[in-house]
């Protein structure tokens, strides 16, 4: 059985792949940043290069 160690950020508009060990976990979902985890308050993006969420 394989163990999942990375996955796409749970934010629908985000393109980031995040390591589960480094992710921000909220409501049993994994996010790449606080901005994604909190629903992009004030329109703030995740800030990762190449991602326009």
N, C-alpha and C positions, 0 to 999 in steps of 0.2 A: 504494500500500500504506500502510495506517495504522500509526502507531507507538503502542503502548500506553504510557501514562504514569502511569496509576493503576490500582489493582486492589484487590479485597477482601483484607483481611488473611488469611493462610493458616490462621489459627486457626479451627477449625470453629465455635466458639461466639461468636466476635467479629463485630461488625457494622461495624467500621471499614473505610473505604476509605483506602488509603495511596498516596502518591506514590512511585513506584519509586525516585526519586532520594533520598528521605528515609527509605525503609524500612530495616528491619533484615533483612539477607539471611542465611538459614541453610538449609543443605541445599537450595539452589536454590529456596527459597520466600521470599516477602516478608511481613514482619510489621510491625505498627504500633508494637510496643513490645518491650522485653526480656522482659517477663512472658509475652507470647504466644509469643515465639520460644523461650523456655526451658520451655514447658509449664506455666506458672503455678505456680511453686514456692510452697509454703505457701499456696496458694489466692489469691495476689495477682492482681487483675484488671489490665487495661491502663490503667485510670484515665481514660479518655476519656469526656467527658460524653455521656450517652445510650447508652452501651454497658455491658452488665451481665456481660460475660465474666469 
